[in-house]
Amino acid sequence: MHKLIDLEVNEDQILKTAESAKERNIIIPTIAQMKDPNKIPEEIKNKLAETGLWDIDPINLFRISWYNQPIKECGLYNTLPNYIEIPQEISGVKARIFAMSGKFFPIGAHKVGASYACLVPRLVTGQFDPKFHEAVWPSTGNYCRGGAYNSTLLGCKSIAILPQNMSKERFNWLKSIAGEVIATPGCESNVKEIYDKTWELRRTRDNVVIFNQFGELGNHLWHYEVTGNAMVSIIEHEKGDNGKVAGICLTSGSAGTLGSGDFIKDKYPGAKLAVGEALQCPTLLNNGFGDHRIEGIGDKHVPWIHNVKNTDMVIAIDDNDSLAMFRLFNEPVGQQYLRSIGVSEEVIEKLTWIGISGAANIISAIKFAKYYELDENDMVLTVLTDSAEMYQSRLEEMEKNRGHKYEEKDAMVDYNRSIIGIKTDSMEELTYAAKKRIHNLKYYTWIEQQQYELNELNAQWYDYDNYWGRLHKMAPELDKLIEKFNEKVKNL
């Protein structure tokens, strides 16, 4: 029997961790509360009403939610997640594309949820000692920000690792939160360099615990339960009498968000899961490698937590198109051009919710809709990991590289070439053999390099229901441990 998420308990350490939590007034939210904020006690909501969205306060653990009100100070919860419907004037397709926004999580990205689901199981089981261990968060972007933030809220020491070419906004913020920040060589696709640094830390420090988002099944489970259920709330609100779920389109990154695709496929049989990546680094599509500029997507390998057997399509997105869409949506001249072609003010106001990887996700949804010739009854879901807030320096860099300010002719070119002109090239509808080809690539990263277990790799493919099916049922078990931990803290 595979452990999947290890929930083996060390009672002696749990007591010590509970004492530390008591000192810091820490209450840990359950997965059930993250799925449904109505389950959060009123006394917690009263405290949130006096707390800023990004404040370094343990009460903000209860803001790890898709339902946060879209304000930075003292907000509570919406009845629906924050999302944008991408209108046909922008997408050029009939299908209804819905993009759920991560901007209104603490840190401005949903990765705060994924990192939470990696650290908290270790805390409530007593596997992590906040007074001794350091939590290491290797990442190509927002995950290490989420990990550092959660570590601080939960009274844990943290080390953030990310490529040196990531945006300066990320580094500036991390320096004020993480105990230590390590920049590794390269850009988004240089994941192995991040892994190499974690092995160096393992060899030289006896108190580090590595929370590798690409390999931590808690990342997958959080998205399966929390992100998947949030998507369902949008679907049920929007589908009307004739709406049907055609698919979920998500760029790979750590592959955690793909867990929501598993949930939607369980809930709506017939829905497809399409996984995007950068054309400049087509690992899933063509066993390829290379550098690209879609921040937050880690390539040149297949994440351990990617349920490849449940993936229906891979889509490569040109990073030039992603950056062009991002700039069109976030430059005043680009927004004015969109007004001129009939895009509503309500949509334009929300375009700043879209970061670079969010633009890539929308492009993948457009390609998906074109490939399957979807109509106005078809619904396609995607996610905006973060917002333009983390990429203002990229806008400045693009202006510098172009040598002039963004003009209307630039907006027209970006719109017609990188959105309306998107074609169905560099896509593959996966056969059984193609899925297995991608799954087999895990061997080289995870068995040869990272020393994971071969029997676990085989179980992901050959013992599917007992592996992925059992993982998807673990949230209630984890919640019981969280509730037991909170009760212990309360009674100290």
C-alpha positions in Angstrom: 0.0 0.0 0.0 1.5 3.4 -1.1 1.7 6.2 1.5 0.8 8.9 -1.0 0.5 11.8 1.5 2.2 10.6 4.6 -0.1 11.1 7.6 1.8 9.0 10.1 1.7 10.7 13.5 4.4 11.6 16.0 2.4 12.5 19.1 5.3 13.9 21.1 6.2 16.4 18.4 2.5 17.3 17.8 2.3 18.5 21.4 5.4 20.7 21.0 4.1 22.1 17.7 0.7 22.8 19.3 2.4 24.7 22.1 4.2 26.8 19.5 0.8 27.4 17.7 -0.8 28.4 21.0 1.9 31.1 21.6 1.2 32.5 18.1 -2.6 32.3 18.2 -2.6 29.9 15.2 -5.7 28.1 14.1 -5.3 25.9 11.0 -8.2 25.9 8.4 -9.4 22.6 7.0 -9.7 21.8 3.3 -13.5 21.7 3.8 -13.4 25.4 5.0 -11.3 26.4 2.0 -13.8 24.8 -0.3 -16.8 26.4 1.5 -16.2 29.6 3.5 -19.6 29.3 5.0 -18.0 26.7 7.3 -15.6 29.2 8.8 -16.6 30.3 12.3 -18.0 33.8 12.8 -15.2 34.8 15.2 -12.7 34.1 12.5 -14.6 36.2 10.0 -14.8 39.1 12.5 -11.0 39.1 12.8 -10.7 39.0 9.0 -12.9 42.0 8.8 -10.1 43.9 10.5 -7.1 42.4 8.6 -5.5 43.3 5.3 -5.4 40.7 2.5 -1.6 40.5 2.5 -1.0 41.1 6.3 1.5 38.8 8.0 -1.1 37.5 10.4 -2.1 33.8 11.1 -5.7 34.7 10.6 -5.0 35.1 6.9 -4.7 31.3 6.6 -8.4 31.5 6.3 -8.0 33.6 3.2 -6.5 30.7 1.3 -9.7 30.7 -0.7 -11.0 31.4 -4.2 -13.9 33.2 -2.7 -12.1 36.3 -1.2 -13.8 39.6 -1.9 -11.7 41.5 -4.5 -10.4 44.1 -2.1 -7.1 44.4 -0.3 -8.3 45.5 3.1 -10.8 43.8 5.5 -12.7 41.8 2.9 -14.6 38.6 3.6 -16.0 36.2 1.0 -18.1 36.3 -2.2 -20.7 33.7 -3.0 -18.7 32.9 -6.2 -15.0 32.9 -7.0 -13.6 35.9 -8.8 -13.5 35.1 -12.5 -13.7 36.6 -16.0 -15.6 35.4 -18.9 -13.5 36.1 -22.0 -15.9 37.5 -24.5 -16.0 36.5 -28.2 -14.8 40.0 -29.1 -11.4 39.0 -27.6 -11.3 35.3 -28.1 -12.6 35.1 -31.6 -14.4 31.8 -30.7 -18.0 31.0 -29.9 -17.1 28.9 -26.8 -17.6 30.4 -23.4 -14.1 30.7 -21.7 -14.1 31.3 -18.0 -10.8 32.2 -16.2 -10.8 32.0 -12.4 -8.6 34.6 -10.8 -5.8 34.0 -8.2 -5.2 37.7 -7.7 -7.1 37.9 -4.4 -5.3 35.3 -2.5 -2.8 36.5 0.0 0.5 37.1 -2.0 -1.7 37.6 -5.1 -1.5 34.1 -6.3 -3.2 30.7 -5.7 0.2 29.0 -5.0 -0.4 30.0 -1.4 -2.9 27.2 -1.3 -0.7 24.6 -2.9 2.2 25.3 -0.5 -0.2 25.2 2.4 -1.3 21.7 1.5 2.4 20.6 1.4 3.4 22.1 4.8 0.3 21.6 7.0 0.2 17.7 6.8 3.8 17.7 8.1 2.8 20.0 11.0 -0.4 18.3 12.1 1.3 14.9 12.1 4.4 16.1 14.0 6.7 15.3 11.1 8.0 19.0 11.0 9.4 20.7 14.0 9.0 24.5 13.7 11.8 25.2 16.2 14.3 23.0 14.4 13.5 22.4 10.8 13.7 24.9 7.9 11.1 24.6 5.1 12.8 24.7 1.7 10.6 26.0 -1.2 12.1 25.3 -4.6 10.1 27.1 -7.3 10.0 28.8 -10.7 7.9 31.6 -9.2 4.9 32.0 -7.0 5.1 28.7 -5.1 8.2 29.8 -3.1 6.4 33.0 -2.3 3.4 31.1 -1.0 5.6 28.7 0.9 7.5 31.6 2.6 4.3 33.4 3.5 2.7 30.3 5.0 5.8 29.4 6.8 5.8 32.8 8.5 2.2 32.6 9.4 2.7 29.1 10.8 5.8 30.1 12.8 8.3 28.1 10.6 11.6 29.1 9.2 11.8 29.1 5.4 14.3 29.1 2.5 13.0 30.2 -1.0 14.8 29.0 -4.1 14.0 30.4 -7.6 15.7 31.2 -10.9 17.7 34.5 -11.0 15.9 35.6 -14.1 12.5 35.8 -12.5 10.8 39.2 -12.1 12.4 41.6 -9.6 8.9 42.0 -7.9 9.2 38.4 -6.7 12.7 38.9 -5.3 11.9 42.2 -3.6 8.9 40.7 -1.9 10.6 37.5 -0.8 13.5 39.4 0.8 11.0 40.8 3.3 9.3 37.5 4.1 11.6 34.4 3.7 14.4 33.7 6.1 16.8 33.1 3.1 16.4 33.6 -0.6 18.6 31.7 -3.1 18.7 32.6 -6.8 19.7 29.7 -9.1 21.1 30.0 -12.7 18.7 30.5 -15.6 15.0 31.2 -16.1 11.6 29.4 -15.9 12.7 26.3 -17.6 15.8 25.7 -15.5 14.2 23.4 -13.0 17.1 21.0 -12.7 19.3 23.8 -11.3 16.7 24.3 -8.6 16.7 20.6 -7.8 20.5 20.6 -7.7 20.4 23.3 -5.0 18.0 21.3 -2.9 20.4 18.3 -3.0 23.2 20.6 -1.9 21.2 21.8 1.0 20.3 18.2 2.0 24.0 17.3 2.0 25.2 20.4 4.0 22.4 21.0 6.5 20.7 18.4 8.7 17.6 20.5 9.5 16.1 21.1 6.0 12.8 19.7 4.8 12.3 20.0 1.0 8.8 20.9 -0.2 9.2 20.2 -3.9 5.9 21.4 -5.5 6.6 19.2 -8.6 6.6 16.1 -6.4 4.4 16.9 -3.4 1.0 15.2 -3.8 -0.6 17.7 -1.3 -0.3 20.2 -4.2 -2.4 18.0 -6.4 -4.9 17.2 -3.7 -5.5 20.8 -2.8 -6.3 21.7 -6.3 -8.5 18.6 -6.8 -10.6 19.5 -3.8 -10.4 23.3 -3.5 -9.9 24.6 -7.1 -12.0 21.8 -8.6 -15.0 22.7 -6.3 -14.6 26.4 -7.0 -14.8 25.7 -10.8 -17.9 23.7 -10.2 -19.6 26.7 -8.5 -18.9 28.8 -11.6 -20.1 26.1 -14.0 -23.4 25.6 -12.1 -23.9 29.4 -12.0 -23.3 29.9 -15.6 -24.4 26.8 -17.6 -28.1 27.6 -17.8 -30.3 25.0 -19.6 -27.9 24.1 -22.5 -24.4 24.6 -21.2 -22.0 21.7 -21.1 -18.4 21.4 -19.9 -16.1 20.8 -22.9 -12.8 21.0 -21.0 -10.2 22.4 -18.7 -7.1 24.1 -20.2 -4.2 24.6 -17.9 -0.5 25.2 -18.4 1.6 22.5 -16.6 3.9 24.4 -14.2 4.2 22.2 -11.2 1.1 20.3 -12.5 -0.7 20.9 -9.2 -3.5 22.9 -10.8 -4.1 19.9 -13.1 -5.6 18.2 -10.1 -8.7 20.4 -10.6 -9.0 18.9 -14.1 -9.2 15.5 -12.6 -12.0 16.7 -10.3 -13.9 18.3 -13.2 -13.6 15.1 -15.3 -14.9 13.1 -12.4 -17.8 15.5 -12.0 -18.6 16.0 -15.7 -17.9 12.9 -17.7 -17.0 13.8 -21.2 -15.0 16.9 -20.3 -11.4 16.9 -21.5 -8.2 18.0 -19.8 -5.7 19.9 -22.0 -2.3 20.7 -20.7 -0.3 23.7 -22.1 3.4 24.4 -22.2 5.7 26.8 -23.9 6.4 26.2 -27.6 10.0 27.2 -26.9 10.3 24.2 -24.5 7.9 21.5 -25.9 8.7 18.7 -23.4 5.2 17.1 -23.3 4.7 17.6 -27.1 8.0 16.6 -28.4 10.3 15.5 -25.6 11.9 18.9 -26.1 13.9 21.5 -24.2 14.7 25.2 -24.4 14.3 28.5 -22.7 11.1 30.6 -22.6 9.5 33.6 -21.0 6.2 32.3 -19.6 7.0 32.8 -15.9 5.9 30.1 -13.5 6.0 27.2 -15.9 8.8 24.8 -15.1 9.8 22.7 -18.1 12.3 20.1 -19.3 10.6 17.5 -17.2 7.2 16.0 -16.4 6.2 16.7 -12.8 5.7 13.7 -10.5 2.2 14.9 -9.6 1.0 15.1 -13.2 -1.7 12.4 -13.7 -0.7 11.9 -17.3 -3.0 9.0 -17.9 -6.0 11.4 -17.3 -4.7 14.0 -19.8 -6.4 14.2 -23.2 -4.4 16.8 -25.1 -1.1 18.8 -25.0 -1.0 22.4 -26.4 2.2 24.4 -27.0 1.9 28.2 -26.6 4.3 30.6 -28.2 5.7 32.8 -25.5 5.5 35.7 -27.9 1.7 35.3 -28.1 1.5 35.1 -24.3 3.5 38.3 -23.8 1.6 40.1 -26.6 -1.7 39.3 -24.9 -0.4 40.3 -21.5 0.8 43.6 -22.9 -2.4 44.3 -24.9 -4.5 43.7 -21.8 -2.4 45.8 -19.4 -1.3 48.8 -21.4 -3.8 51.7 -21.5 -3.4 52.0 -25.3 -4.2 48.3 -25.6 -7.3 48.6 -23.4 -8.5 51.6 -25.5 -8.2 49.5 -28.6 -10.3 46.7 -27.0 -12.9 49.3 -26.2 -13.0 50.3 -29.9 -13.8 46.8 -30.9 -16.7 46.4 -28.5 -15.2 44.9 -25.3 -17.2 46.0 -22.3 -15.8 48.2 -19.5 -16.6 45.5 -17.0 -14.2 43.1 -18.8 -11.5 45.7 -19.4 -11.5 46.5 -15.7 -10.6 42.9 -14.9 -7.9 42.4 -17.5 -5.2 43.4 -15.0 -6.1 40.1 -13.2 -4.3 38.4 -16.0 -0.5 37.7 -15.7 1.8 36.2 -18.2 0.9 32.5 -17.4 -2.7 33.5 -17.3 -2.5 34.8 -20.8 -0.9 31.5 -21.8 -3.8 29.6 -20.2 -6.4 31.8 -22.1 -4.5 31.1 -25.4 -4.6 27.4 -24.7 -8.3 27.6 -24.2 -8.7 29.4 -27.5 -6.7 26.8 -29.3 -8.7 24.1 -27.6 -12.0 25.7 -28.7 -10.8 26.1 -32.3 -9.5 22.5 -32.5 -12.8 21.0 -31.3 -14.9 23.6 -33.2 -16.8 24.4 -30.0 -20.1 26.4 -30.0 -21.8 28.8 -27.7 -23.1 26.1 -25.4 -19.6 24.7 -24.7 -17.8 25.9 -21.5 -14.0 25.9 -21.1 -12.4 26.6 -17.7 -9.0 27.9 -17.0 -7.1 29.6 -14.1 -5.2 32.9 -13.7 -2.4 32.0 -11.3 -1.5 35.6 -10.5 -2.1 39.0 -12.0 -0.2 41.8 -13.8 0.9 43.1 -10.4 3.9 40.8 -10.4 5.0 41.8 -13.9 5.1 45.6 -14.2 8.9 45.4 -14.7 8.3 43.1 -17.7 6.1 45.8 -19.3 9.0 48.3 -18.8 11.4 45.8 -20.3 9.3 45.2 -23.3 9.0 49.0 -23.9 12.8 49.3 -23.6 13.4 46.4 -26.0 10.9 47.8 -28.6 12.5 51.3 -28.3 9.2 53.1 -28.1 6.0 53.3 -26.1 3.1 51.0 -26.9 1.0 52.5 -29.7 -2.4 51.7 -31.3 -0.7 49.9 -34.2 1.1 47.6 -31.7 -2.2 46.8 -30.1 -3.8 46.0 -33.5 -0.9 43.7 -34.4 -0.9 41.9 -31.1 -4.7 41.4 -31.2 -4.8 40.2 -34.8 -1.7 38.1 -34.8 -1.5 36.7 -31.3 -5.2 36.3 -30.4 -7.5 36.3 -33.5 -4.7 34.8 -35.6 -4.0 31.8 -33.2 -4.0 28.5 -35.1 -4.4 24.9 -34.1 -0.7 24.1 -34.7 1.6 22.5 -32.1 -1.2 20.5 -30.5 -1.6 16.8 -29.9 -4.7 14.8 -29.0 -3.2 12.1 -26.9 -3.6 8.4 -27.7 -2.9 5.8 -25.1 0.6 5.3 -26.4 1.3 9.1 -26.4 0.2 9.4 -22.8 2.5 6.6 -21.8 5.4 8.2 -23.7 4.9 11.3 -21.5 4.5 9.3 -18.3 7.7 7.4 -19.1 9.7 10.7 -19.1 9.2 10.9 -15.4 11.7 8.1 -15.0 14.7 10.2 -15.9 13.9 13.1 -13.5 12.3 11.3 -10.6 13.9 7.9 -10.4 17.4 8.6 -11.8 17.9 12.1 -10.4 15.5 12.6 -7.5 15.6 9.0 -6.1 11.8 8.5 -5.9 10.5 4.9 -5.9 10.1 3.0 -9.1 7.1 1.0 -7.7 5.4 4.4 -7.1 6.0 5.4 -10.7 4.5 2.2 -12.0 1.5 2.5 -9.6 0.6 5.9 -11.1 0.1 4.1 -14.4 -0.8 0.4 -13.6 -2.6 0.8 -10.3 -4.5 3.9 -11.2 -7.5 3.7 -9.0 -5.5 2.6 -5.9 -3.1 5.5 -6.5 -4.9 8.5 -7.9 -8.3 7.4 -6.8 -7.2 6.9 -3.2 -5.3 10.2 -3.2 -8.4 12.0 -4.3 -10.2 10.7 -1.2 -7.6 11.8 1.4 -8.9 15.3 2.2 -11.3 14.2 5.0 -8.5 12.2 6.6 -6.3 15.2 6.6 -9.1 17.4 7.9 -9.6 15.1 10.9 -5.9 15.6 11.8 -6.2 19.4 11.5 -9.3 19.4 13.7 -7.6 17.3 16.3 -4.6 19.5 16.2 -6.7 22.7 16.6 -8.5 21.1 19.6 -5.2 20.3 21.2 -4.1 23.9 20.8 -7.3 25.2 22.2 -7.1 22.9 25.3 -3.5 23.9 26.2 
